[in-house]
Amino acid sequence: MNKNAKIDDDRSGALVTKDSSPPACPIKGCTDTSWYADAHDIEYYTSDRTYSFHKCQRCGVLFIVPMLWDRLGEIYPKNYYSYAPAKKSIVPRLKRSLDRPLLKLLASIPGDRLSVLDIGGGSGWMLDQIKSCSPRVSFTQCVDLDEGAQAQAVVRGHAYHLGRIEQFETDRRFDLVLALGLIEHVRDPALVLRRIEGLLTAHGRVLINTPNFDALDARLFRHCSWAGYHTPRHFVLFNRQSFTDLAEQGGLGVVSFSYTHGAPYWSISVLDAMRRLGLIEISAQRPAFYHPLYPLLRASFAAFELARAPFARLSYMVFTLGRR
């Protein structure tokens, strides 16, 4: 790849090169940034363009250039995995892995009546599970961009705000806020965390999970469009320290932390390597998630990650946060 190749800057429309002035970090506007890797959309092939990830030396995050925050309809196709029927989508399975921590977390929050907010909660199926887990949950709220999910959530008894969390206005404060697989998709993670902090009760908790770019698979596939980049849909990526720092800057402290497996990232990265070798076919019509080898690879890498869990930095992180 020619390191002088031009790429679009999505905010200004200007053209920049990897050897020109570095792009500003989306966390604090730092210019102490450097090119980290190039990547393509290896999952849905929404375009054949090359995206670049840059690393901020001060904030310790990766961010994508260009960041197509205003072109979501282009980068999230209709067959996107979280839009798929539940039996095919990996999202419910990923989130169900949090059921046990959620039960423990709910039990640690005081109060007879609890309010729960799910950012990106869709039709509210996760809130259904939470309500069934604890009779203390008396109010549930979804915030989501999916207009099609609104009616389902309301029928299920959840309040619904159609829009971004940055635009959500309420006098209510929440005892538990869920932001699962969300923070890496937003243009300004610092603003989102500040907004979440302002919505918490004094004893409230936030549950967040997000990819870890400091994992083994992230290093192995760094220059091969690592699936954890989820190009171009992941805008900002963290490791444990950089996310902890950002949360603290937003008035939130880490109550608990754990790594969990990123078997989907391993699996899709390997499938793409096989595609590049001409061994299999993957296309926009049949993304990697639906390839027949995907379930086998996912199960194998989940076992591999489980064996490494006691001593390794895995490619998914789970944070419980509280107000400082």
C-alpha angles and dihedrals in degrees: 000000000000106000090208093059113131122246131186121253103220096205102050102020087231125134119245134180131211089247095050128077107322118249117257120258112249092223102063104349091256116171094199089102134128138193112269109174145333120238142178134206099270095169110050104006092223087165139351094233123124117243124197129217116209129193125223108219092203102043095033095224135126119227134183127242119232097031105200097199091144095049102058092138089064099046098042105060123199091257092054108145097244089054091055125101111282094249090060101035121095091206097081090048092049092049094044087062085069095056095098095046088047092055091050091046094051090050090055094056114089124224142080095243121038130193119209129195123196113196108205088012096149112191091356100253091140091052088051089059093047092051090050090051097054131025087204090074102098103160130037129185132190124201112189144141093226108107090184091060096052098084092048092051093049092049088053090056100258126131110237134207114191104210144043125322088239088064097044113115123187141141091220121101122210132226093202130025121189120203103167117175090347115103095068090056098057129092096224112029092175091058092048092052092049089050091050091049089054091054096053128101117232091266095032125134134210123209114203133169125187140158122276114222090193094071129113095252090047089056095043093050097033093121096032101069095270107220090233088070085065084197122243098001099064107074103176128021130194145193122214096273098044093050092046090052092049093048091051091050087056093053096262128120129202111254095176138354138192140166120233133186124283097199092151090059092051092046098049092044091053093045090053090050088053090049091053089052090053094245098120140013124239123174144167088265093053110026122197092265089067099044111117091236093056099082092049093048092045093053092046095050092044088058091046091051092046090056091051096043099096094060109015139082101239125202099255127059131200119201130186110199135188136181113281 
